[in-house]
Amino acid sequence: MSQRIFSGLITVLVLIFIGYNSLFVISARERAVQLRFGQVVRADLKPGLHWKVPFVDTIRVFDGRLQTLDVPSERFLTLEKKAVIVDSFIKWRIHNVNTFYKSTAGDLMRANTLLAQRAESRMRNKFGGLTLNEVVSGQRDQLMDDITHSLDQVAETELGVSVVDVRVKRIDLPPQVSDSVFDRMSSEREKEAQEYRSKGKEIAEGIMADADRQERIILANAYKKAEIARGEGDAKAADIYARAYRKDPEFYAFYRSLQAYKKSFDGSGNMLLLEPDSDFFKYLNNLKAGRK
């Protein structure tokens, strides 16, 4: 290989190396700044192919997608000086790359720390102006919107990031307060349950008393109807007996005597001592006469 060809090959390789170090690509999900000797010369590079001065310029690339910051649990005081433990998170993304780089040196952890500090101060002010009932009830959404708007303004100006949303995951009372609140709630619920039991017992006793009263009324009415029916039956029977007796008094007396004989001598070994001329043997003594 001649010296000329070798030199040309070296030149091509050098040009390729320089070109490789002069060109760079920014994707759609990235944000970047171009530095020259540590100073920003081009900020907020758009997605696509770019060039730089090789070995002089440096490209710092950052994640331009939505970031999530879990804010450490903080203790805040409400308007009535009641402590609450708030656990929240923040959704944010880089808005101004130049400001973001200058304020955080491109360190995401530092950005999260600074953002958490600013969020903590604003949440403390907001919670301090609301009662406990407003914090845990319908005022929470409005509270989060106000904090998001306030934090977004400060974050864009000071950190170059845009706060998309601030949300509370959980609001708890301190452990010592939670225990007392739980005990009070438990006693209140126990008192309420006792009232329900007392009312239920009172209603049950009223129902049982009414049922007993109705039972006595039903039994009395049934006994009354039974006595009336029995009396009417006895009256009809007596009337039948009376009419039958009036038709043939002698036969009726004879029939009654037969019934008396039957009951008197029903058992074996029965003995009855009577005088011979007793009326009990009237029909037995006249049996012979009757045959005639």
C-alpha positions in Angstrom: 0.0 0.0 0.0 1.5 3.4 -1.0 2.0 6.2 1.4 -0.6 8.3 -0.4 -3.3 5.7 -0.1 -2.5 5.1 3.6 -2.6 8.9 4.3 -6.0 9.1 2.5 -7.4 6.2 4.5 -6.2 7.9 7.7 -7.8 11.1 6.6 -11.1 9.4 5.9 -11.1 7.7 9.3 -10.3 10.9 11.0 -13.2 12.7 9.2 -15.6 9.8 10.1 -14.5 10.0 13.7 -14.9 13.8 13.8 -18.3 13.5 12.0 -19.4 10.9 14.5 -18.5 13.2 17.4 -20.1 16.2 15.7 -23.5 14.8 15.2 -26.1 13.7 17.8 -29.7 12.7 17.9 -32.4 13.9 20.4 -35.5 11.6 20.6 -39.0 12.8 21.1 -39.1 11.8 24.8 -35.8 13.6 25.7 -34.9 17.2 26.4 -31.3 18.4 26.1 -28.9 21.4 26.4 -25.6 22.0 24.6 -22.7 23.1 26.8 -19.4 24.7 25.7 -16.8 24.8 28.5 -19.6 24.4 31.0 -21.7 27.2 29.6 -25.0 26.7 27.9 -24.8 27.7 24.3 -28.0 26.1 23.0 -31.0 25.4 25.3 -34.0 23.2 24.8 -32.8 21.3 21.7 -35.7 20.0 19.7 -36.0 16.3 18.8 -34.0 15.4 15.7 -30.4 15.4 14.3 -28.1 18.1 15.6 -24.4 19.0 15.4 -21.8 20.2 17.9 -18.1 21.2 18.0 -16.3 17.9 18.7 -14.3 17.6 21.8 -15.5 21.1 22.8 -19.2 20.9 23.2 -21.0 18.6 25.6 -24.6 17.5 25.4 -26.7 16.9 28.6 -29.8 14.8 27.9 -32.7 14.6 30.3 -35.9 12.5 30.5 -38.7 14.7 29.1 -41.5 12.3 30.1 -43.8 12.8 33.0 -42.1 12.2 36.4 -43.6 11.0 39.7 -42.3 12.3 43.0 -43.5 10.5 46.1 -43.4 13.2 48.8 -42.4 11.9 52.2 -45.2 12.0 54.8 -45.4 15.3 56.6 -47.1 16.5 59.7 -49.3 19.6 59.3 -51.6 21.6 61.6 -55.1 22.5 60.6 -56.9 25.7 61.4 -58.0 24.4 64.8 -54.4 23.3 65.6 -55.1 19.6 65.0 -52.2 17.6 63.6 -52.6 15.4 60.4 -50.1 13.2 58.6 -50.3 13.8 54.9 -48.9 11.4 52.3 -48.9 12.8 48.7 -47.3 12.6 45.3 -46.5 15.1 42.5 -46.6 14.6 38.8 -44.1 16.9 36.9 -42.1 17.3 33.8 -39.3 19.5 32.5 -40.6 22.8 31.1 -37.6 25.0 30.6 -34.4 23.0 30.1 -32.1 26.0 30.6 -33.6 26.9 33.9 -33.8 23.3 35.0 -30.1 22.8 34.3 -29.0 26.0 36.0 -31.1 25.3 39.1 -30.5 21.6 39.5 -27.3 20.9 37.5 -29.4 18.4 35.6 -29.7 16.1 38.7 -33.2 14.6 39.0 -32.7 13.7 42.6 -31.8 17.3 43.4 -34.9 18.5 41.4 -37.1 16.1 43.4 -35.7 17.4 46.7 -36.2 21.1 45.8 -39.7 20.4 44.4 -40.6 18.5 47.6 -39.4 21.4 49.8 -41.5 23.9 47.9 -44.5 21.6 47.9 -44.2 21.1 51.7 -44.2 24.8 52.4 -47.3 25.4 50.2 -49.2 22.4 51.7 -48.4 23.6 55.2 -49.9 27.0 54.4 -53.0 25.6 52.7 -53.7 23.0 55.5 -53.2 25.7 58.1 -56.1 27.6 56.7 -58.6 24.8 56.7 -60.5 22.9 59.4 -60.0 19.1 59.8 -63.5 18.5 58.4 -62.7 20.6 55.3 -59.4 18.7 54.8 -61.0 15.2 54.8 -64.2 16.1 53.1 -65.3 17.9 50.0 -62.6 20.7 50.2 -59.8 18.3 49.4 -60.2 18.5 45.6 -60.2 22.3 45.6 -57.2 22.2 48.0 -55.2 20.0 45.7 -56.0 22.2 42.7 -54.9 25.3 44.6 -51.6 23.7 45.7 -51.0 22.4 42.1 -51.5 25.9 40.6 -49.4 27.6 43.3 -46.6 25.1 43.1 -46.6 25.1 39.3 -46.0 28.9 39.2 -43.0 28.7 41.6 -41.6 25.5 40.0 -41.6 27.0 36.5 -39.9 30.1 37.6 -37.3 28.7 39.9 -36.7 25.1 38.7 -37.8 25.1 35.1 -40.3 22.3 35.6 -44.1 22.2 35.1 -46.2 20.6 37.9 -49.0 18.7 36.3 -50.8 17.5 39.4 -50.5 17.2 43.2 -52.6 14.5 44.9 -53.0 13.3 48.4 -52.8 9.5 48.8 -53.7 9.4 52.5 -54.5 11.7 55.4 -54.1 10.2 58.9 -54.2 11.4 62.4 -51.1 11.0 64.6 -51.0 7.6 66.4 -51.8 9.1 69.8 -54.7 11.1 68.4 -55.9 8.2 66.3 -56.2 6.0 69.5 -58.2 8.6 71.3 -60.4 9.3 68.3 -60.9 5.5 67.9 -61.9 5.1 71.5 -64.3 8.0 71.3 -65.9 6.7 68.1 -66.1 3.2 69.7 -67.9 4.6 72.8 -70.2 6.6 70.6 -71.1 3.6 68.5 -71.6 1.5 71.6 -73.9 4.1 73.0 -75.8 4.3 69.7 -76.0 0.5 69.6 -77.4 0.4 73.2 -80.0 2.9 72.3 -81.1 0.8 69.3 -81.2 -2.3 71.6 -83.3 -0.4 74.2 -85.7 0.8 71.5 -85.9 -2.7 70.0 -86.5 -4.3 73.4 -89.3 -1.7 74.1 -90.9 -2.4 70.7 -90.6 -6.2 71.3 -92.2 -6.0 74.7 -95.1 -3.9 73.2 -95.5 -6.5 70.4 -95.5 -9.3 72.9 -98.0 -7.5 75.2 -100.3 -6.8 72.2 -100.0 -10.5 71.1 -100.9 -11.7 74.6 -103.9 -9.3 74.8 -105.1 -10.5 71.4 -104.6 -14.1 72.5 -106.7 -13.6 75.5 -109.4 -11.8 73.5 -109.4 -14.6 70.9 -109.7 -17.3 73.6 -112.4 -15.4 75.4 -114.4 -14.9 72.2 -113.9 -18.6 71.3 -115.0 -19.7 74.8 -118.0 -17.4 74.5 -119.0 -18.9 71.1 -118.4 -22.4 72.4 -120.6 -21.8 75.5 -123.3 -20.3 73.3 -123.1 -23.2 70.9 -123.1 -25.7 73.8 -126.0 -23.9 75.5 -127.9 -23.9 72.2 -127.2 -27.6 71.7 -128.3 -28.4 75.3 -131.4 -26.4 74.7 -132.2 -28.2 71.5 -131.5 -31.5 73.2 -133.7 -30.7 76.1 -136.4 -29.6 73.7 -136.1 -32.9 71.8 -136.2 -34.8 75.1 -139.2 -32.8 76.3 -141.2 -33.3 73.1 -140.3 -37.0 73.1 -141.3 -37.2 76.8 -144.6 -35.5 76.1 -145.5 -37.9 73.3 -145.1 -41.1 75.4 -144.2 -40.4 79.1 -144.5 -44.1 80.0 -142.0 -45.2 77.3 -139.6 -42.5 78.3 -139.8 -43.6 81.9 -139.2 -47.2 80.8 -136.2 -46.1 78.7 -134.8 -44.2 81.7 -135.2 -47.2 83.9 -133.4 -49.4 81.4 -130.5 -46.9 81.3 -130.4 -47.0 85.1 -130.3 -50.8 85.1 -127.6 -50.8 82.6 -125.4 -48.4 84.5 -126.1 -50.1 87.8 -125.2 -53.6 86.7 -122.4 -52.7 84.2 -119.6 -54.3 86.2 -119.2 -58.0 87.2 -120.0 -58.8 90.8 -122.0 -55.6 91.3 -124.5 -55.8 94.2 -127.4 -53.6 94.9 -129.5 -53.9 98.1 -133.0 -52.4 97.7 -136.5 -53.1 99.2 -138.7 -55.3 97.1 -141.4 -52.7 96.6 -138.8 -50.0 95.5 -139.6 -48.0 92.4 -136.3 -49.1 90.9 -137.8 -52.5 90.3 -141.1 -51.2 89.0 -140.7 -52.5 85.5 -139.0 -55.7 86.6 -141.9 -56.5 89.0 -144.4 -55.7 86.3 -142.6 -57.8 83.7 -145.0 -60.7 84.1 -148.0 -58.4 83.9 -146.5 -56.7 80.8 -146.2 -60.1 79.1 -149.9 -60.5 79.7 
